[in-house]
Amino acid sequence: EGNCSDGLDNDGDGQIDCADSNCAAFPGCSCQATQALACGSSVPGSNAAGSNDVQNYSCANWDNTGPEAVYAITPPVGGPVTVVMSGLAADLDLFVTSGAAGACNPTGCIDLGGTTGLSDETVSWTATAGTTYYVIADGYQGGMSSFTLTASCATGSSEVGCSDGFDDDGDGQIDCADADCASDANCSAPSTEIDCSDGLDDD
């Protein structure tokens, strides 16, 4: 499996990229997301308990020898995405990469936030709707710290997913609470009291 991030079964054994045991030592195959990062959310995190699988990224000319904290983000709407890492107690860098067989791809680095010291780090990119990207907090020169990640994404003109838990159109109304979802089967109320002993006003 000569290339562990090309989406091909290079050695013809039926196993592609990270699914092939030949790729066990490839950094991107062990750089797995441990948490999802949702658009419009802020989450606390730390890289202290992370693995130290990646030291080099294709968009940086220095080594990140600390452990990584890896997050997966899948914007429901295409357009600009910005993730900010704040509240640092050590020098961490922030990266966003494409994916390779369900893991981050350090050779597919899209953007980095590599300011020195304890300043906030920011990555920005233009996302394709429904594509998973990997946001990685990595320690510069072995750095470890807690932090807060805040993700901002583009919004659509309507609530495109009525059961995804996101405010897809940014109007403050989520899923069935949004009038855009009035005709969605998951949001429509029955026309009669379908259960006469459930204590609910079914209709």
Residue pairs with C-beta under 8 A, 6 or more apart in sequence:
1 9
1 10
1 11
1 13
1 15
1 16
1 17
1 20
1 22
1 23
2 10
2 11
3 10
3 17
4 17
4 18
4 20
4 22
4 23
4 26
4 28
4 29
4 100
4 101
5 17
5 26
5 28
5 100
5 101
5 105
5 107
5 108
6 17
7 16
7 17
7 100
7 101
8 16
8 17
9 15
9 16
9 20
11 20
11 22
13 20
15 21
16 101
17 23
17 29
17 100
17 101
18 26
18 28
18 29
18 100
18 101
18 102
18 103
19 101
23 29
24 30
27 53
27 54
27 55
27 56
27 106
28 54
28 100
28 101
28 103
28 104
28 105
28 106
28 107
29 100
29 101
29 103
30 51
30 53
30 103
31 53
31 54
31 68
31 70
31 103
31 104
31 105
31 106
31 134
31 136
32 70
32 102
32 103
32 104
33 70
33 71
33 72
33 103
33 104
33 134
34 50
34 69
34 70
34 71
35 43
35 45
35 69
35 70
35 71
35 72
36 71
36 72
36 73
36 74
37 43
37 71
37 72
37 73
37 83
37 135
37 149
37 151
38 73
38 151
38 165
38 166
39 73
39 75
39 76
39 81
39 151
39 152
39 153
39 166
40 151
40 152
40 153
40 166
40 167
41 150
41 151
42 148
42 149
42 150
42 151
43 71
43 148
43 149
44 146
44 147
44 148
45 69
45 71
45 137
45 146
45 147
45 148
45 149
46 69
46 144
46 145
46 146
46 147
47 66
47 67
47 68
47 69
47 92
47 137
47 138
47 139
47 143
47 144
47 145
47 147
48 67
48 144
48 145
48 146
49 67
50 67
50 68
50 69
50 70
51 67
51 68
52 65
52 66
52 67
52 68
53 68
54 64
54 68
54 104
54 106
54 136
54 138
55 63
55 64
55 65
56 63
56 64
56 106
57 64
57 95
57 97
57 106
57 109
57 112
57 138
58 106
58 107
58 108
58 109
59 95
59 109
59 110
59 111
59 112
60 93
60 95
60 109
60 112
60 114
62 114
62 140
63 141
64 93
64 138
64 139
64 140
65 139
65 140
65 141
65 142
66 90
66 92
66 138
66 139
66 140
66 141
66 142
66 143
66 144
67 138
67 139
67 144
68 136
68 137
68 138
68 139
69 136
69 137
70 104
70 134
70 135
70 136
71 134
71 135
71 136
71 137
71 149
72 99
72 132
72 133
72 134
72 135
73 81
73 83
73 132
73 133
73 134
73 135
73 151
74 130
74 131
74 132
74 133
75 81
75 127
75 129
75 130
75 131
75 133
75 153
75 154
76 129
76 130
76 153
76 156
76 160
76 161
76 164
76 166
76 168
77 129
77 153
77 154
77 155
77 156
77 160
77 168
78 126
78 127
78 128
78 129
78 154
79 126
79 127
79 153
79 154
80 124
80 125
80 126
80 127
80 153
80 154
81 124
81 125
81 126
81 127
81 133
81 151
81 152
81 153
81 154
82 122
82 123
82 124
82 151
82 152
83 94
83 96
83 122
83 123
83 124
83 135
83 149
83 150
83 151
83 152
84 120
84 121
84 122
84 149
84 150
85 92
85 94
85 113
85 120
85 121
85 122
85 137
85 147
85 148
85 149
86 120
86 147
86 148
86 150
87 146
87 147
87 148
88 118
88 119
88 120
88 121
88 145
88 147
89 118
89 145
89 146
90 118
90 139
90 143
90 144
90 145
91 116
91 117
91 118
91 139
91 140
91 141
91 143
92 121
92 137
92 138
92 139
92 140
92 143
92 145
92 147
93 112
93 113
93 114
93 121
93 137
93 138
93 139
93 140
94 112
94 113
94 114
94 121
94 122
94 123
94 135
94 136
94 137
94 138
95 106
95 109
95 111
95 112
95 113
95 123
95 135
95 136
95 138
96 109
96 110
96 111
96 112
96 123
96 125
96 133
96 134
96 135
96 136
97 104
97 105
97 106
97 108
97 109
97 110
97 133
97 134
97 136
98 105
98 108
98 110
98 133
98 134
99 105
99 108
99 132
99 133
99 134
100 108
103 134
104 134
104 136
105 134
110 123
110 125
110 133
111 123
111 124
111 125
112 123
113 120
113 121
113 122
113 123
114 121
114 140
115 121
121 137
123 135
125 133
127 133
127 153
127 154
135 149
135 151
137 147
137 149
139 145
155 167
155 168
155 169
155 170
156 168
156 169
157 169
158 168
158 169
158 180
159 167
159 168
159 169
159 171
159 173
159 174
159 175
159 178
159 180
159 181
160 168
160 169
161 168
161 175
162 175
162 176
162 178
162 180
162 181
162 184
162 186
162 187
163 175
163 176
163 184
163 186
164 175
165 174
165 175
166 174
166 175
167 173
167 174
167 178
169 178
169 180
171 178
173 179
175 181
175 187
176 184
176 186
176 187
181 187
182 188
189 202
189 203
190 202
190 203
191 203
192 202
192 203
193 201
193 202
193 203
194 202
194 203
195 202
